[in-house]
């Protein structure tokens, strides 16, 4: 844990994790995201055009799957 963590601080929840870049699941291109990605957000790969939907686990892991 960092030195800035205090016992009274709350641990982050899945809703508080924000990702400002992602790697496309199809073409592996790295894509920056200005507003950040959170659970339920849609992302468009700017290289191959694949639409992806973001899910963030309670541990803060970003998972992307093809949007339907």
Predicted model as a PDB file, atoms N, CA, C, CB and O in Angstrom, pLDDT in the B-factor column:
MODEL        1                                                                  
ATOM      1  N   UNK A   1       0.834  -1.179   0.000  1.00 41.00           N  
ATOM      2  CA  UNK A   1       0.000   0.000   0.000  1.00 41.00           C  
ATOM      3  C   UNK A   1       0.879   1.242   0.000  1.00 41.00           C  
ATOM      4  CB  UNK A   1      -0.949  -0.002   1.207  1.00 41.00           C  
ATOM      5  O   UNK A   1       2.019   1.208   0.462  1.00 41.00           O  
ATOM      6  N   UNK A   2       0.352   2.311  -0.509  1.00 46.00           N  
ATOM      7  CA  UNK A   2       1.129   3.543  -0.549  1.00 46.00           C  
ATOM      8  C   UNK A   2       1.127   4.202   0.827  1.00 46.00           C  
ATOM      9  CB  UNK A   2       0.569   4.509  -1.615  1.00 46.00           C  
ATOM     10  O   UNK A   2       0.287   3.898   1.673  1.00 46.00           O  
ATOM     11  N   UNK A   3       2.070   5.098   1.034  1.00 52.00           N  
ATOM     12  CA  UNK A   3       2.158   5.817   2.291  1.00 52.00           C  
ATOM     13  C   UNK A   3       0.996   6.781   2.473  1.00 52.00           C  
ATOM     14  CB  UNK A   3       3.467   6.567   2.371  1.00 52.00           C  
ATOM     15  O   UNK A   3       0.727   7.225   3.589  1.00 52.00           O  
ATOM     16  N   UNK A   4       0.297   7.112   1.372  1.00 55.00           N  
ATOM     17  CA  UNK A   4      -0.821   8.050   1.433  1.00 55.00           C  
ATOM     18  C   UNK A   4      -2.104   7.392   1.917  1.00 55.00           C  
ATOM     19  CB  UNK A   4      -1.051   8.670   0.076  1.00 55.00           C  
ATOM     20  O   UNK A   4      -3.080   8.085   2.203  1.00 55.00           O  
ATOM     21  N   UNK A   5      -2.119   6.050   2.015  1.00 47.00           N  
ATOM     22  CA  UNK A   5      -3.334   5.338   2.399  1.00 47.00           C  
ATOM     23  C   UNK A   5      -3.530   5.424   3.907  1.00 47.00           C  
ATOM     24  CB  UNK A   5      -3.273   3.864   1.944  1.00 47.00           C  
ATOM     25  O   UNK A   5      -2.602   5.181   4.678  1.00 47.00           O  
ATOM     26  N   UNK A   6      -4.721   5.764   4.310  1.00 54.00           N  
ATOM     27  CA  UNK A   6      -5.069   5.851   5.713  1.00 54.00           C  
ATOM     28  C   UNK A   6      -6.128   4.797   5.983  1.00 54.00           C  
ATOM     29  CB  UNK A   6      -5.570   7.282   6.096  1.00 54.00           C  
ATOM     30  O   UNK A   6      -6.934   4.508   5.099  1.00 54.00           O  
ATOM     31  N   UNK A   7      -6.154   4.221   7.159  1.00 55.00           N  
ATOM     32  CA  UNK A   7      -7.128   3.174   7.484  1.00 55.00           C  
ATOM     33  C   UNK A   7      -8.560   3.633   7.281  1.00 55.00           C  
ATOM     34  CB  UNK A   7      -6.944   2.717   8.913  1.00 55.00           C  
ATOM     35  O   UNK A   7      -9.436   2.820   6.987  1.00 55.00           O  
ATOM     36  N   UNK A   8      -8.806   4.920   7.434  1.00 55.00           N  
ATOM     37  CA  UNK A   8     -10.161   5.447   7.276  1.00 55.00           C  
ATOM     38  C   UNK A   8     -10.545   5.648   5.814  1.00 55.00           C  
ATOM     39  CB  UNK A   8     -10.292   6.755   8.017  1.00 55.00           C  
ATOM     40  O   UNK A   8     -11.721   5.848   5.510  1.00 55.00           O  
ATOM     41  N   UNK A   9      -9.558   5.598   4.891  1.00 52.00           N  
ATOM     42  CA  UNK A   9      -9.851   5.767   3.466  1.00 52.00           C  
ATOM     43  C   UNK A   9     -10.605   4.549   2.953  1.00 52.00           C  
ATOM     44  CB  UNK A   9      -8.548   5.984   2.652  1.00 52.00           C  
ATOM     45  O   UNK A   9     -10.343   3.418   3.363  1.00 52.00           O  
ATOM     46  N   UNK A  10     -11.536   4.800   2.056  1.00 52.00           N  
ATOM     47  CA  UNK A  10     -12.276   3.703   1.448  1.00 52.00           C  
ATOM     48  C   UNK A  10     -11.470   3.121   0.304  1.00 52.00           C  
ATOM     49  CB  UNK A  10     -13.657   4.173   0.956  1.00 52.00           C  
ATOM     50  O   UNK A  10     -10.782   3.840  -0.422  1.00 52.00           O  
ATOM     51  N   UNK A  11     -11.565   1.804   0.154  1.00 48.00           N  
ATOM     52  CA  UNK A  11     -10.921   1.166  -0.982  1.00 48.00           C  
ATOM     53  C   UNK A  11     -11.724   1.496  -2.236  1.00 48.00           C  
ATOM     54  CB  UNK A  11     -10.806  -0.377  -0.775  1.00 48.00           C  
ATOM     55  O   UNK A  11     -12.942   1.659  -2.160  1.00 48.00           O  
ATOM     56  N   UNK A  12     -11.057   1.598  -3.395  1.00 48.00           N  
ATOM     57  CA  UNK A  12     -11.787   1.906  -4.621  1.00 48.00           C  
ATOM     58  C   UNK A  12     -12.759   0.797  -4.988  1.00 48.00           C  
ATOM     59  CB  UNK A  12     -10.818   2.143  -5.765  1.00 48.00           C  
ATOM     60  O   UNK A  12     -12.506  -0.376  -4.714  1.00 48.00           O  
ATOM     61  N   UNK A  13     -13.858   1.168  -5.602  1.00 48.00           N  
ATOM     62  CA  UNK A  13     -14.823   0.197  -6.095  1.00 48.00           C  
ATOM     63  C   UNK A  13     -14.747   0.187  -7.614  1.00 48.00           C  
ATOM     64  CB  UNK A  13     -16.268   0.526  -5.604  1.00 48.00           C  
ATOM     65  O   UNK A  13     -14.121   1.063  -8.211  1.00 48.00           O  
ATOM     66  N   UNK A  14     -15.375  -0.793  -8.239  1.00 48.00           N  
ATOM     67  CA  UNK A  14     -15.310  -0.917  -9.704  1.00 48.00           C  
ATOM     68  C   UNK A  14     -15.762   0.367 -10.378  1.00 48.00           C  
ATOM     69  CB  UNK A  14     -16.175  -2.093 -10.187  1.00 48.00           C  
ATOM     70  O   UNK A  14     -15.232   0.726 -11.429  1.00 48.00           O  
ATOM     71  N   UNK A  15     -16.714   1.055  -9.806  1.00 55.00           N  
ATOM     72  CA  UNK A  15     -17.200   2.280 -10.407  1.00 55.00           C  
ATOM     73  C   UNK A  15     -16.219   3.431 -10.347  1.00 55.00           C  
ATOM     74  CB  UNK A  15     -18.454   2.680  -9.754  1.00 55.00           C  
ATOM     75  O   UNK A  15     -16.381   4.427 -11.052  1.00 55.00           O  
ATOM     76  N   UNK A  16     -15.202   3.302  -9.510  1.00 76.00           N  
ATOM     77  CA  UNK A  16     -14.255   4.406  -9.373  1.00 76.00           C  
ATOM     78  C   UNK A  16     -13.010   4.234 -10.233  1.00 76.00           C  
ATOM     79  CB  UNK A  16     -13.851   4.553  -7.933  1.00 76.00           C  
ATOM     80  O   UNK A  16     -12.210   5.164 -10.341  1.00 76.00           O  
ATOM     81  N   UNK A  17     -12.827   3.075 -10.844  1.00 91.00           N  
ATOM     82  CA  UNK A  17     -11.687   2.866 -11.729  1.00 91.00           C  
ATOM     83  C   UNK A  17     -11.977   3.471 -13.096  1.00 91.00           C  
ATOM     84  CB  UNK A  17     -11.362   1.361 -11.860  1.00 91.00           C  
ATOM     85  O   UNK A  17     -13.043   3.250 -13.670  1.00 91.00           O  
ATOM     86  N   UNK A  18     -11.027   4.230 -13.607  1.00 94.00           N  
ATOM     87  CA  UNK A  18     -11.164   4.864 -14.915  1.00 94.00           C  
ATOM     88  C   UNK A  18      -9.901   4.559 -15.710  1.00 94.00           C  
ATOM     89  CB  UNK A  18     -11.398   6.414 -14.786  1.00 94.00           C  
ATOM     90  O   UNK A  18      -8.792   4.673 -15.188  1.00 94.00           O  
ATOM     91  N   UNK A  19     -10.068   4.172 -16.970  1.00 96.00           N  
ATOM     92  CA  UNK A  19      -8.940   3.850 -17.833  1.00 96.00           C  
ATOM     93  C   UNK A  19      -8.874   4.870 -18.963  1.00 96.00           C  
ATOM     94  CB  UNK A  19      -9.060   2.405 -18.395  1.00 96.00           C  
ATOM     95  O   UNK A  19      -9.883   5.156 -19.607  1.00 96.00           O  
ATOM     96  N   UNK A  20      -7.696   5.411 -19.198  1.00 97.00           N  
ATOM     97  CA  UNK A  20      -7.517   6.444 -20.204  1.00 97.00           C  
ATOM     98  C   UNK A  20      -6.832   5.934 -21.472  1.00 97.00           C  
ATOM     99  CB  UNK A  20      -6.724   7.577 -19.625  1.00 97.00           C  
ATOM    100  O   UNK A  20      -6.403   6.723 -22.314  1.00 97.00           O  
ATOM    101  N   UNK A  21      -6.734   4.618 -21.601  1.00 97.00           N  
ATOM    102  CA  UNK A  21      -6.265   3.994 -22.830  1.00 97.00           C  
ATOM    103  C   UNK A  21      -6.673   2.529 -22.797  1.00 97.00           C  
ATOM    104  CB  UNK A  21      -4.717   4.148 -22.998  1.00 97.00           C  
ATOM    105  O   UNK A  21      -6.907   1.960 -21.731  1.00 97.00           O  
ATOM    106  N   UNK A  22      -6.754   1.933 -23.968  1.00 97.00           N  
ATOM    107  CA  UNK A  22      -7.066   0.507 -24.058  1.00 97.00           C  
ATOM    108  C   UNK A  22      -6.402  -0.062 -25.298  1.00 97.00           C  
ATOM    109  CB  UNK A  22      -8.603   0.266 -24.094  1.00 97.00           C  
ATOM    110  O   UNK A  22      -6.113   0.659 -26.253  1.00 97.00           O  
ATOM    111  N   UNK A  23      -6.163  -1.370 -25.270  1.00 97.00           N  
ATOM    112  CA  UNK A  23      -5.642  -2.084 -26.429  1.00 97.00           C  
ATOM    113  C   UNK A  23      -6.812  -2.820 -27.075  1.00 97.00           C  
ATOM    114  CB  UNK A  23      -4.487  -3.078 -26.028  1.00 97.00           C  
ATOM    115  O   UNK A  23      -7.549  -3.541 -26.404  1.00 97.00           O  
ATOM    116  N   UNK A  24      -6.976  -2.632 -28.375  1.00 97.00           N  
ATOM    117  CA  UNK A  24      -8.065  -3.270 -29.118  1.00 97.00           C  
ATOM    118  C   UNK A  24      -7.920  -4.786 -29.027  1.00 97.00           C  
ATOM    119  CB  UNK A  24      -8.072  -2.807 -30.605  1.00 97.00           C  
ATOM    120  O   UNK A  24      -6.819  -5.323 -29.147  1.00 97.00           O  
ATOM    121  N   UNK A  25      -9.032  -5.460 -28.817  1.00 96.00           N  
ATOM    122  CA  UNK A  25      -9.021  -6.925 -28.722  1.00 96.00           C  
ATOM    123  C   UNK A  25      -8.850  -7.586 -30.079  1.00 96.00           C  
ATOM    124  CB  UNK A  25     -10.303  -7.417 -28.077  1.00 96.00           C  
ATOM    125  O   UNK A  25      -8.532  -8.773 -30.150  1.00 96.00           O  
ATOM    126  N   UNK A  26      -9.055  -6.836 -31.162  1.00 96.00           N  
ATOM    127  CA  UNK A  26      -8.946  -7.394 -32.506  1.00 96.00           C  
ATOM    128  C   UNK A  26      -7.588  -7.105 -33.140  1.00 96.00           C  
ATOM    129  CB  UNK A  26     -10.050  -6.845 -33.387  1.00 96.00           C  
ATOM    130  O   UNK A  26      -6.928  -8.023 -33.627  1.00 96.00           O  
ATOM    131  N   UNK A  27      -7.164  -5.845 -33.140  1.00 97.00           N  
ATOM    132  CA  UNK A  27      -5.933  -5.479 -33.852  1.00 97.00           C  
ATOM    133  C   UNK A  27      -4.775  -5.123 -32.914  1.00 97.00           C  
ATOM    134  CB  UNK A  27      -6.207  -4.310 -34.774  1.00 97.00           C  
ATOM    135  O   UNK A  27      -3.676  -4.826 -33.383  1.00 97.00           O  
ATOM    136  N   UNK A  28      -5.004  -5.147 -31.607  1.00 97.00           N  
ATOM    137  CA  UNK A  28      -3.992  -4.846 -30.583  1.00 97.00           C  
ATOM    138  C   UNK A  28      -3.484  -3.406 -30.609  1.00 97.00           C  
ATOM    139  CB  UNK A  28      -2.829  -5.771 -30.748  1.00 97.00           C  
ATOM    140  O   UNK A  28      -2.484  -3.111 -29.954  1.00 97.00           O  
ATOM    141  N   UNK A  29      -4.120  -2.518 -31.325  1.00 97.00           N  
ATOM    142  CA  UNK A  29      -3.700  -1.112 -31.354  1.00 97.00           C  
ATOM    143  C   UNK A  29      -4.020  -0.453 -30.014  1.00 97.00           C  
ATOM    144  CB  UNK A  29      -4.396  -0.348 -32.518  1.00 97.00           C  
ATOM    145  O   UNK A  29      -5.059  -0.721 -29.410  1.00 97.00           O  
ATOM    146  N   UNK A  30      -3.125   0.403 -29.566  1.00 97.00           N  
ATOM    147  CA  UNK A  30      -3.336   1.152 -28.336  1.00 97.00           C  
ATOM    148  C   UNK A  30      -4.134   2.404 -28.671  1.00 97.00           C  
ATOM    149  CB  UNK A  30      -1.982   1.513 -27.651  1.00 97.00           C  
ATOM    150  O   UNK A  30      -3.764   3.158 -29.571  1.00 97.00           O  
ATOM    151  N   UNK A  31      -5.227   2.627 -27.948  1.00 97.00           N  
ATOM    152  CA  UNK A  31      -6.127   3.749 -28.189  1.00 97.00           C  
ATOM    153  C   UNK A  31      -6.239   4.617 -26.947  1.00 97.00           C  
ATOM    154  CB  UNK A  31      -7.512   3.250 -28.616  1.00 97.00           C  
ATOM    155  O   UNK A  31      -6.608   4.114 -25.885  1.00 97.00           O  
ATOM    156  N   UNK A  32      -5.933   5.901 -27.045  1.00 97.00           N  
ATOM    157  CA  UNK A  32      -6.164   6.801 -25.911  1.00 97.00           C  
ATOM    158  C   UNK A  32      -7.657   7.132 -25.795  1.00 97.00           C  
ATOM    159  CB  UNK A  32      -5.331   8.104 -26.068  1.00 97.00           C  
ATOM    160  O   UNK A  32      -8.388   7.113 -26.785  1.00 97.00           O  
ATOM    161  N   UNK A  33      -8.092   7.434 -24.567  1.00 96.00           N  
ATOM    162  CA  UNK A  33      -9.495   7.786 -24.311  1.00 96.00           C  
ATOM    163  C   UNK A  33      -9.492   9.067 -23.477  1.00 96.00           C  
ATOM    164  CB  UNK A  33     -10.273   6.612 -23.569  1.00 96.00           C  
ATOM    165  O   UNK A  33      -9.083   9.049 -22.316  1.00 96.00           O  
ATOM    166  N   UNK A  34      -9.941  10.163 -24.055  1.00 94.00           N  
ATOM    167  CA  UNK A  34      -9.911  11.461 -23.371  1.00 94.00           C  
ATOM    168  C   UNK A  34     -10.756  11.488 -22.101  1.00 94.00           C  
ATOM    169  CB  UNK A  34     -10.386  12.543 -24.309  1.00 94.00           C  
ATOM    170  O   UNK A  34     -10.299  11.967 -21.063  1.00 94.00           O  
ATOM    171  N   UNK A  35     -11.986  10.976 -22.176  1.00 93.00           N  
ATOM    172  CA  UNK A  35     -12.906  11.042 -21.042  1.00 93.00           C  
ATOM    173  C   UNK A  35     -12.777   9.857 -20.098  1.00 93.00           C  
ATOM    174  CB  UNK A  35     -14.317  11.130 -21.538  1.00 93.00           C  
ATOM    175  O   UNK A  35     -13.368   9.863 -19.018  1.00 93.00           O  
ATOM    176  N   UNK A  36     -12.023   8.849 -20.482  1.00 94.00           N  
ATOM    177  CA  UNK A  36     -11.842   7.658 -19.658  1.00 94.00           C  
ATOM    178  C   UNK A  36     -12.928   6.623 -19.899  1.00 94.00           C  
ATOM    179  CB  UNK A  36     -11.817   8.037 -18.198  1.00 94.00           C  
ATOM    180  O   UNK A  36     -14.029   6.948 -20.342  1.00 94.00           O  
ATOM    181  N   UNK A  37     -12.603   5.372 -19.600  1.00 95.00           N  
ATOM    182  CA  UNK A  37     -13.548   4.255 -19.739  1.00 95.00           C  
ATOM    183  C   UNK A  37     -13.926   3.735 -18.364  1.00 95.00           C  
ATOM    184  CB  UNK A  37     -12.943   3.113 -20.602  1.00 95.00           C  
ATOM    185  O   UNK A  37     -13.078   3.561 -17.489  1.00 95.00           O  
ATOM    186  N   UNK A  38     -15.216   3.493 -18.196  1.00 94.00           N  
ATOM    187  CA  UNK A  38     -15.755   2.893 -16.983  1.00 94.00           C  
ATOM    188  C   UNK A  38     -16.672   1.755 -17.412  1.00 94.00           C  
ATOM    189  CB  UNK A  38     -16.521   3.951 -16.098  1.00 94.00           C  
ATOM    190  O   UNK A  38     -16.946   1.590 -18.601  1.00 94.00           O  
ATOM    191  N   UNK A  39     -17.136   0.988 -16.470  1.00 95.00           N  
ATOM    192  CA  UNK A  39     -18.046  -0.117 -16.773  1.00 95.00           C  
ATOM    193  C   UNK A  39     -19.259   0.394 -17.554  1.00 95.00           C  
ATOM    194  CB  UNK A  39     -18.499  -0.820 -15.471  1.00 95.00           C  
ATOM    195  O   UNK A  39     -19.895   1.376 -17.173  1.00 95.00           O  
ATOM    196  N   UNK A  40     -19.559  -0.293 -18.644  1.00 94.00           N  
ATOM    197  CA  UNK A  40     -20.712   0.048 -19.470  1.00 94.00           C  
ATOM    198  C   UNK A  40     -20.422   1.009 -20.605  1.00 94.00           C  
ATOM    199  CB  UNK A  40     -21.762   0.623 -18.621  1.00 94.00           C  
ATOM    200  O   UNK A  40     -21.248   1.169 -21.504  1.00 94.00           O  
ATOM    201  N   UNK A  41     -19.265   1.651 -20.581  1.00 96.00           N  
ATOM    202  CA  UNK A  41     -18.919   2.597 -21.643  1.00 96.00           C  
ATOM    203  C   UNK A  41     -18.589   1.860 -22.935  1.00 96.00           C  
ATOM    204  CB  UNK A  41     -17.732   3.476 -21.218  1.00 96.00           C  
ATOM    205  O   UNK A  41     -18.099   0.730 -22.917  1.00 96.00           O  
ATOM    206  N   UNK A  42     -18.865   2.518 -24.048  1.00 96.00           N  
ATOM    207  CA  UNK A  42     -18.511   1.989 -25.358  1.00 96.00           C  
ATOM    208  C   UNK A  42     -17.259   2.682 -25.852  1.00 96.00           C  
ATOM    209  CB  UNK A  42     -19.667   2.168 -26.365  1.00 96.00           C  
ATOM    210  O   UNK A  42     -17.065   3.879 -25.642  1.00 96.00           O  
ATOM    211  N   UNK A  43     -16.411   1.905 -26.514  1.00 96.00           N  
ATOM    212  CA  UNK A  43     -15.168   2.444 -27.064  1.00 96.00           C  
ATOM    213  C   UNK A  43     -15.063   2.004 -28.515  1.00 96.00           C  
ATOM    214  CB  UNK A  43     -13.922   1.970 -26.240  1.00 96.00           C  
ATOM    215  O   UNK A  43     -15.472   0.900 -28.876  1.00 96.00           O  
ATOM    216  N   UNK A  44     -14.515   2.875 -29.333  1.00 97.00           N  
ATOM    217  CA  UNK A  44     -14.320   2.584 -30.746  1.00 97.00           C  
ATOM    218  C   UNK A  44     -12.828   2.554 -31.016  1.00 97.00           C  
ATOM    219  CB  UNK A  44     -15.037   3.633 -31.652  1.00 97.00           C  
ATOM    220  O   UNK A  44     -12.124   3.516 -30.711  1.00 97.00           O  
ATOM    221  N   UNK A  45     -12.335   1.456 -31.588  1.00 97.00           N  
ATOM    222  CA  UNK A  45     -10.932   1.401 -31.963  1.00 97.00           C  
ATOM    223  C   UNK A  45     -10.732   2.336 -33.146  1.00 97.00           C  
ATOM    224  CB  UNK A  45     -10.485  -0.061 -32.307  1.00 97.00           C  
ATOM    225  O   UNK A  45     -11.390   2.200 -34.177  1.00 97.00           O  
ATOM    226  N   UNK A  46      -9.819   3.287 -32.985  1.00 97.00           N  
ATOM    227  CA  UNK A  46      -9.613   4.275 -34.041  1.00 97.00           C  
ATOM    228  C   UNK A  46      -8.792   3.722 -35.201  1.00 97.00           C  
ATOM    229  CB  UNK A  46      -8.930   5.502 -33.474  1.00 97.00           C  
ATOM    230  O   UNK A  46      -8.596   4.412 -36.201  1.00 97.00           O  
ATOM    231  N   UNK A  47      -8.315   2.497 -35.082  1.00 97.00           N  
ATOM    232  CA  UNK A  47      -7.525   1.892 -36.152  1.00 97.00           C  
ATOM    233  C   UNK A  47      -8.348   0.942 -37.012  1.00 97.00           C  
ATOM    234  CB  UNK A  47      -6.342   1.152 -35.569  1.00 97.00           C  
ATOM    235  O   UNK A  47      -8.340   1.053 -38.238  1.00 97.00           O  
ATOM    236  N   UNK A  48      -9.062   0.006 -36.377  1.00 97.00           N  
ATOM    237  CA  UNK A  48      -9.815  -0.982 -37.166  1.00 97.00           C  
ATOM    238  C   UNK A  48     -11.322  -0.749 -37.137  1.00 97.00           C  
ATOM    239  CB  UNK A  48      -9.518  -2.375 -36.659  1.00 97.00           C  
ATOM    240  O   UNK A  48     -12.050  -1.378 -37.904  1.00 97.00           O  
ATOM    241  N   UNK A  49     -11.813   0.155 -36.256  1.00 97.00           N  
ATOM    242  CA  UNK A  49     -13.230   0.491 -36.218  1.00 97.00           C  
ATOM    243  C   UNK A  49     -14.094  -0.432 -35.381  1.00 97.00           C  
ATOM    244  CB  UNK A  49     -13.752   0.510 -37.581  1.00 97.00           C  
ATOM    245  O   UNK A  49     -15.318  -0.303 -35.407  1.00 97.00           O  
ATOM    246  N   UNK A  50     -13.503  -1.359 -34.638  1.00 97.00           N  
ATOM    247  CA  UNK A  50     -14.279  -2.285 -33.815  1.00 97.00           C  
ATOM    248  C   UNK A  50     -14.912  -1.542 -32.638  1.00 97.00           C  
ATOM    249  CB  UNK A  50     -13.387  -3.441 -33.307  1.00 97.00           C  
ATOM    250  O   UNK A  50     -14.247  -0.774 -31.943  1.00 97.00           O  
ATOM    251  N   UNK A  51     -16.217  -1.787 -32.427  1.00 98.00           N  
ATOM    252  CA  UNK A  51     -16.928  -1.233 -31.274  1.00 98.00           C  
ATOM    253  C   UNK A  51     -16.768  -2.184 -30.101  1.00 98.00           C  
ATOM    254  CB  UNK A  51     -18.435  -0.997 -31.596  1.00 98.00           C  
ATOM    255  O   UNK A  51     -17.027  -3.381 -30.231  1.00 98.00           O  
ATOM    256  N   UNK A  52     -16.345  -1.664 -28.961  1.00 98.00           N  
ATOM    257  CA  UNK A  52     -16.109  -2.476 -27.772  1.00 98.00           C  
ATOM    258  C   UNK A  52     -16.876  -1.922 -26.592  1.00 98.00           C  
ATOM    259  CB  UNK A  52     -14.618  -2.542 -27.448  1.00 98.00           C  
ATOM    260  O   UNK A  52     -17.089  -0.714 -26.489  1.00 98.00           O  
ATOM    261  N   UNK A  53     -17.297  -2.821 -25.689  1.00 97.00           N  
ATOM    262  CA  UNK A  53     -17.961  -2.406 -24.461  1.00 97.00           C  
ATOM    263  C   UNK A  53     -17.042  -2.744 -23.289  1.00 97.00           C  
ATOM    264  CB  UNK A  53     -19.360  -3.098 -24.306  1.00 97.00           C  
ATOM    265  O   UNK A  53     -16.493  -3.843 -23.215  1.00 97.00           O  
ATOM    266  N   UNK A  54     -16.883  -1.793 -22.380  1.00 96.00           N  
ATOM    267  CA  UNK A  54     -15.976  -1.938 -21.244  1.00 96.00           C  
ATOM    268  C   UNK A  54     -16.690  -2.501 -20.021  1.00 96.00           C  
ATOM    269  CB  UNK A  54     -15.344  -0.598 -20.901  1.00 96.00           C  
ATOM    270  O   UNK A  54     -17.844  -2.176 -19.742  1.00 96.00           O  
ATOM    271  N   UNK A  55     -15.967  -3.353 -19.302  1.00 95.00           N  
ATOM    272  CA  UNK A  55     -16.386  -3.844 -17.999  1.00 95.00           C  
ATOM    273  C   UNK A  55     -15.162  -3.768 -17.100  1.00 95.00           C  
ATOM    274  CB  UNK A  55     -16.972  -5.314 -18.076  1.00 95.00           C  
ATOM    275  O   UNK A  55     -14.074  -4.198 -17.484  1.00 95.00           O  
ATOM    276  N   UNK A  56     -15.341  -3.216 -15.897  1.00 94.00           N  
ATOM    277  CA  UNK A  56     -14.242  -3.110 -14.937  1.00 94.00           C  
ATOM    278  C   UNK A  56     -14.593  -3.953 -13.725  1.00 94.00           C  
ATOM    279  CB  UNK A  56     -13.975  -1.620 -14.529  1.00 94.00           C  
ATOM    280  O   UNK A  56     -15.658  -3.784 -13.131  1.00 94.00           O  
ATOM    281  N   UNK A  57     -13.687  -4.872 -13.354  1.00 93.00           N  
ATOM    282  CA  UNK A  57     -13.916  -5.740 -12.199  1.00 93.00           C  
ATOM    283  C   UNK A  57     -13.721  -4.959 -10.901  1.00 93.00           C  
ATOM    284  CB  UNK A  57     -12.970  -6.961 -12.238  1.00 93.00           C  
ATOM    285  O   UNK A  57     -13.207  -3.840 -10.916  1.00 93.00           O  
ATOM    286  N   UNK A  58     -14.128  -5.545  -9.794  1.00 89.00           N  
ATOM    287  CA  UNK A  58     -13.949  -4.919  -8.483  1.00 89.00           C  
ATOM    288  C   UNK A  58     -12.467  -4.722  -8.160  1.00 89.00           C  
ATOM    289  CB  UNK A  58     -14.616  -5.770  -7.393  1.00 89.00           C  
ATOM    290  O   UNK A  58     -12.108  -3.847  -7.372  1.00 89.00           O  
ATOM    291  N   UNK A  59     -11.609  -5.542  -8.776  1.00 91.00           N  
ATOM    292  CA  UNK A  59     -10.168  -5.437  -8.564  1.00 91.00           C  
ATOM    293  C   UNK A  59      -9.525  -4.407  -9.486  1.00 91.00           C  
ATOM    294  CB  UNK A  59      -9.515  -6.788  -8.772  1.00 91.00           C  
ATOM    295  O   UNK A  59      -8.332  -4.130  -9.364  1.00 91.00           O  
ATOM    296  N   UNK A  60     -10.303  -3.833 -10.410  1.00 92.00           N  
ATOM    297  CA  UNK A  60      -9.791  -2.800 -11.295  1.00 92.00           C  
ATOM    298  C   UNK A  60      -9.247  -3.305 -12.611  1.00 92.00           C  
ATOM    299  CB  UNK A  60      -8.740  -2.053 -10.607  1.00 92.00           C  
ATOM    300  O   UNK A  60      -8.457  -2.615 -13.255  1.00 92.00           O  
ATOM    301  N   UNK A  61      -9.652  -4.497 -13.031  1.00 95.00           N  
ATOM    302  CA  UNK A  61      -9.205  -5.044 -14.319  1.00 95.00           C  
ATOM    303  C   UNK A  61     -10.200  -4.668 -15.414  1.00 95.00           C  
ATOM    304  CB  UNK A  61      -9.045  -6.590 -14.239  1.00 95.00           C  
ATOM    305  O   UNK A  61     -11.401  -4.911 -15.290  1.00 95.00           O  
ATOM    306  N   UNK A  62      -9.683  -4.074 -16.482  1.00 96.00           N  
ATOM    307  CA  UNK A  62     -10.527  -3.695 -17.614  1.00 96.00           C  
ATOM    308  C   UNK A  62     -10.678  -4.874 -18.563  1.00 96.00           C  
ATOM    309  CB  UNK A  62      -9.937  -2.475 -18.356  1.00 96.00           C  
ATOM    310  O   UNK A  62      -9.689  -5.488 -18.963  1.00 96.00           O  
ATOM    311  N   UNK A  63     -11.921  -5.189 -18.922  1.00 96.00           N  
ATOM    312  CA  UNK A  63     -12.210  -6.222 -19.909  1.00 96.00           C  
ATOM    313  C   UNK A  63     -13.036  -5.574 -21.008  1.00 96.00           C  
ATOM    314  CB  UNK A  63     -12.960  -7.448 -19.269  1.00 96.00           C  
ATOM    315  O   UNK A  63     -13.982  -4.833 -20.741  1.00 96.00           O  
ATOM    316  N   UNK A  64     -12.662  -5.866 -22.246  1.00 97.00           N  
ATOM    317  CA  UNK A  64     -13.394  -5.326 -23.397  1.00 97.00           C  
ATOM    318  C   UNK A  64     -13.948  -6.482 -24.213  1.00 97.00           C  
ATOM    319  CB  UNK A  64     -12.479  -4.418 -24.276  1.00 97.00           C  
ATOM    320  O   UNK A  64     -13.265  -7.483 -24.432  1.00 97.00           O  
ATOM    321  N   UNK A  65     -15.183  -6.338 -24.661  1.00 97.00           N  
ATOM    322  CA  UNK A  65     -15.774  -7.329 -25.564  1.00 97.00           C  
ATOM    323  C   UNK A  65     -16.478  -6.595 -26.676  1.00 97.00           C  
ATOM    324  CB  UNK A  65     -16.757  -8.277 -24.816  1.00 97.00           C  
ATOM    325  O   UNK A  65     -16.847  -5.429 -26.535  1.00 97.00           O  
ATOM    326  N   UNK A  66     -16.660  -7.281 -27.773  1.00 96.00           N  
ATOM    327  CA  UNK A  66     -17.302  -6.659 -28.926  1.00 96.00           C  
ATOM    328  C   UNK A  66     -18.720  -6.242 -28.554  1.00 96.00           C  
ATOM    329  CB  UNK A  66     -17.314  -7.624 -30.140  1.00 96.00           C  
ATOM    330  O   UNK A  66     -19.494  -7.039 -28.024  1.00 96.00           O  
ATOM    331  N   UNK A  67     -19.049  -4.999 -28.835  1.00 93.00           N  
ATOM    332  CA  UNK A  67     -20.389  -4.470 -28.543  1.00 93.00           C  
ATOM    333  C   UNK A  67     -21.386  -5.049 -29.520  1.00 93.00           C  
ATOM    334  CB  UNK A  67     -20.408  -2.925 -28.607  1.00 93.00           C  
ATOM    335  O   UNK A  67     -21.064  -5.289 -30.683  1.00 93.00           O  
ATOM    336  N   UNK A  68     -22.577  -5.267 -29.054  1.00 84.00           N  
ATOM    337  CA  UNK A  68     -23.633  -5.838 -29.912  1.00 84.00           C  
ATOM    338  C   UNK A  68     -24.691  -4.815 -30.148  1.00 84.00           C  
ATOM    339  CB  UNK A  68     -24.251  -7.100 -29.290  1.00 84.00           C  
ATOM    340  O   UNK A  68     -25.670  -5.087 -30.843  1.00 84.00           O  
TER     341      UNK A  68                                                      
ENDMDL                                                                          
END                                                                             
